[in-house]
Amino acid sequence: QVRLVESGGGVVQTGGSLRLSCAVSESISSFSVMDWYRQAPGKQFRRFVAAFADNGNTNYADSVTGRFTITRDKAKNTVYLQMNSLKPEDSGTYLCRGSRAGIDSWGQGTQVTVSS
């Protein structure tokens, strides 16, 4: 069973930066899409943040466009999310998802808190 492990979260002030990592136990090239979602405390809804498709295309939520960048390192089987100019509304648990053959695999998430 594939494992996704997120890291890099923490507490940062408004305007600060963080880089999240999602380490995958299998080749990320086998996934059609690798993406990041954010889940608010106490909520089940996961809001889309950014995606990296296997063809190299990227996609971002309007709220993070220009501030966040998703990248991948195939050699390390890791997907990254560089987050700059952070705002309090960016706070939450960030989860990595890999989609492959109609099956989604999720990590446990990493917590991001942006203080005002």
C-alpha positions in Angstrom: 0.0 0.0 0.0 1.4 3.4 -1.0 2.3 5.8 1.8 2.3 9.6 1.6 4.0 11.5 4.4 3.8 15.2 4.7 6.2 17.4 6.6 7.3 21.0 6.9 4.4 22.6 8.7 4.7 24.9 11.6 3.8 28.3 13.0 4.7 31.4 11.1 3.8 35.1 11.1 1.7 36.8 8.5 3.9 37.4 5.4 6.2 34.5 6.2 7.0 31.4 4.2 7.0 27.6 4.6 7.9 24.7 2.3 5.9 21.6 2.7 7.1 18.2 1.5 5.1 15.1 0.6 7.3 12.0 0.4 5.8 9.1 -1.5 6.7 5.4 -1.0 6.4 4.7 -4.7 7.3 6.4 -7.9 5.4 9.6 -8.3 5.6 9.1 -12.0 2.9 6.4 -11.6 0.4 9.0 -10.4 -1.7 11.0 -12.9 -2.0 13.9 -10.4 -0.3 14.8 -7.2 -2.0 17.6 -5.3 -2.3 19.5 -2.0 -5.5 20.2 -0.1 -6.2 22.2 3.1 -8.5 21.2 5.9 -9.7 23.7 8.5 -9.8 22.6 12.1 -12.9 20.6 13.0 -14.0 20.5 9.4 -14.2 17.5 7.1 -14.2 19.6 3.9 -10.8 19.6 2.1 -10.2 22.7 0.0 -8.1 22.3 -3.1 -4.8 24.2 -3.1 -2.5 23.1 -5.9 -2.0 20.3 -8.3 0.8 18.8 -10.5 -0.3 16.7 -13.4 1.9 13.9 -14.9 2.2 16.0 -18.1 3.9 18.7 -16.1 0.9 21.1 -15.9 0.2 22.8 -12.7 -3.0 24.3 -11.3 -3.7 26.5 -8.3 -6.7 27.8 -6.3 -7.3 31.5 -7.0 -6.6 32.3 -3.4 -3.0 31.1 -3.6 -2.1 31.9 -7.2 1.1 34.0 -7.2 2.0 33.1 -3.6 2.3 29.2 -3.7 4.3 27.0 -6.0 4.0 23.3 -6.4 7.0 21.3 -7.6 8.2 17.7 -7.7 11.4 15.8 -7.5 11.0 12.5 -9.3 14.3 11.2 -8.1 13.2 11.7 -4.5 9.6 10.8 -5.1 8.6 14.0 -3.3 6.2 16.8 -4.1 6.7 20.2 -2.5 4.5 23.2 -1.8 6.4 26.5 -1.4 4.1 28.9 0.4 5.1 32.6 0.5 3.3 35.7 1.7 1.3 33.6 4.1 -2.0 34.9 5.5 -4.0 33.8 8.6 -6.6 32.3 6.2 -4.0 29.9 4.9 -4.0 28.1 8.3 -5.1 24.5 8.5 -3.9 21.0 8.0 -2.3 20.5 4.6 -2.8 17.1 3.0 -1.1 15.5 0.0 -3.1 13.4 -2.4 -2.0 11.1 -5.2 -4.4 9.9 -7.8 -3.8 6.8 -9.8 -6.1 4.6 -11.8 -9.1 6.1 -10.2 -7.8 5.5 -6.7 -6.9 8.3 -4.3 -4.2 8.0 -1.6 -3.9 10.5 1.1 -1.3 11.4 3.7 -2.0 12.3 7.3 -1.3 16.0 6.9 0.9 18.6 8.3 -0.3 21.6 10.4 0.2 25.1 9.3 -0.7 28.1 11.5 -0.3 31.6 10.4 -0.5 34.2 13.2 -1.7 37.7 12.6 
